[in-house]
Each structure stands twice: as structure tokens, then as C-alpha cells.
Amino acid sequence: MKELSKKILTLPIRLALVILIIGALFKIMHWPYSRELMFLGSIAIGVIYLIRFFNKKPKLRLDYVKLALVIIWVFSYFINVFHLYNIPYVIEVCLIILFIWWYAEEGFTYFKNRKFKKKGLVRVMYYILLVIGLTTFLFGLLFKIQHWPYDSLLFVLGTLTLCLILVIDYFVIERIF
């Protein structure tokens, strides 16, 4: 029988991911401090995930795949942002292979094993917020591509709503591993 376990440092990783996403939003909107936010979010994700990896016992093959995925992704980010050197497609191919490996072993079950801590209204509100966030984000993206009015407003609201869902998800969803 599977035991219910709480992964350590999940909330700090999610907050670092929110910082990274907001940095990307700043970059897309041409606002100041986008590089700093993305740098801070990437470093935080890499360091927190390393700490989480070394605290995990026992380590499975999939844990090493996820570690390699995170470290190579952070390394790739620094290479691209700071123009350190150019290795055409090598890092991207490695990332794609590692992502496919992770998805083949755990990807679908990651979403399948999600259980709500509370039923009823919390579940309904979570899904309503998710639909509103995704719809606003996608319409904002479409409006931004087409240069239609309210493009920035929809895009920013959708991105911030999805960041909020990423944090709320930690408190509402109980995962079984």
C-alpha cells in the first residue's frame, strides 16, 4: 500500500517558480528587473532542488533523472541569458530526452494521484479558478499576439492567476507517492 508522504521543500520550490514566472512576465511586458527576477528564481529552484535531492532517502533512478533535468535546465538558462557559449541544440536535446524519460515513468501518474484534502466547495472553487486562470492567460496570449486591446491586462491577470493557483495547489491537493 502506498504511504502518504509530504515532499520536503515543495512550497519554496513553488515560490521560486512563481518568481521565475513573474520574471518571464516582466520580460514579455518589457518591464524593468525581469533579468534579476528570472535569475533569482532560477538560482532558487536549482539550490532548493539540490537540497531536496540530498535530503531524500532512498533515491531512485527517477530522482536522478529529475535532478539532471533541473540542473541542466538551470545551466541552459544561464548559458542563454548571459551568452556564455553556444552549443547548438545539445542542451535542448538533453532536456527533451530527460523530460520524455520523466513523463514516461511518472508524468501521467503525477496528475492521476492528486486527491483533494477537502471535498465540496473547495474543489469547485479550485476548478473555477483554474478555468478562469487558463482562459484569461490563453486569451491574453492570443490578444497579445494579435495586438488587440486589453492584451496586456488579460495576459498579466492570467499569469498572476496561474501563479496563485500554483501556490494554492500546495495547500489544497494531497499527493500520494
N, C-alpha and C positions, 0 to 999 in steps of 0.2 A: 504494500500500500504506500502511496506517495505521501510524504510528510509535507506539512505546510511550513515553508521557511521564508524568512524575510531576508532579502539580499541586502548586504550592508552597503552603505553609501549610495543608495539608489536616488534618494532625494537630492543630494548635492550634485550628482551627475545630471539629473534632470534640470536643476537650476543652471548649471553650466551650459547645458544645451539650449536653454531659454536665452541665456546671454549671447550665445553664438547666433541663434536665430534672429534676435533683435539686432545684433551687429550686421547680419546679412540684410535685414530690413533697412537699416541705416544706409548701407552701401547702395542698395537698389534705389532708395529715395534721394541719394546724394546728400545725406545729412552728415555733419561732422562726427568724428570719433568712431566711425564704422570699423576702421582697422584695429583700433585699440580694443573695442568690444569683441571683435572676432578673434583677436589674439588672446585676450583674457579667457574667452570661452573655450578656445581650442586647448590652451595650456591646462586649464582646469579639468577638462574632460580627460586629457592624457594622463595627468598626475593622479586624479581621483580613481581612474580606472586601473592604473598600475597598483595603487594602494589596495583597491578592492580585489584585484587578482592575487596579490601576495597574501592577503588575509584569508582567501578561500581555501578550504580544505574539504575534500580532496579535489585535485584538479583533474579534469577530464580533457580529452583531446579537443572538444568543442571550446573549452575555456581558452586554450592556446590559440585556436582559430580566431576567437573574438578579440583576444589581446593583440594578435598580429593585425587584425582589421583596424582596430582603434589606433595603434601606434603608426601603422603605415598611412592611415588617413591623416593623422596629425602631421606626420612628416611631409606628406604630399602637400598639405595646406601651406606649410612654411616654405617649401620649395617654390610653390606657385606665387605666393604673396610677396615674398622677399626676393624672387628671381635669383635663387642661389645657383642653380644649374639646370640644364634641360636634358632629361632622358625621355625621349618621345615614347609615350604610351606604355612604358614598362610598369610604372607605378599604378596606372589606371587598370591595366590588365591584371596585376596582382590583386587590386581591390575588388575587381569584378569576380575573380576566381574565389577569393575568400568570402565575398558576400553570397555567391551561389552555394558554396560549401555550407555556410551558416544556415542559409534558407533551406537547403536540402535536409539538414539534420534537425533544425529547431524552428525554422521560420513559421510554419503553419501552426505548430503546437503552442508557440508563444502566445498567439492570439486565441487559440482554442481553449487554453487552460485559464482563461480570465473569468473570475467569479466576482460578483458584486458583494461588498461587505454588508450592505443593506439593500433590501429589495424595495419595490414600490416607487415612490415619488423620486427618490434619489436616482434610480435607474432611468426613469423617464426624463428627468431634468438633465442628466448626463448626456443622453442621446439627443435631446433637443439642442443642447449647447454644442454638441459635436456637429450636428447637421447645420446649424446656423454658422458655426465657425468655418466649416469646409465650404459651404455655399458662398459665404462672404469672401473667403480667400480666393476661390476659383473665379467668381465674378470680378473681384478686384484685379486679379491677374489678367483676365480677358479684357477688362476695361483699360488696364494699363497698356496692354499690347496694342489695342485699337486707338488709344489716346482719346477715349471718351470722357465726358465729365464725371466727376466723383471717383475717378480711378484710384487716386491716392488714398482717399478716405476709406473706400471699400477694402483696398489691399492692406492698409495698416490695421483696420479693425479686424479683418480676417486673420492676419498674422498674430496679432495680440490675443485674439480669442483662442487660437490653436495653442499658443504658449500657455495660456491659462488652463486649457484642457490638459496639457502635458503635466502640469503641477497637480491639478485636481485629481487626475487619474491615479496618482500615487496614493491618495487618501481614500479613494472610492473603490478601487479594484484590488482584489485579493488574488494573488497568483499562486498556483500550486506547481511546484517543481519537483 
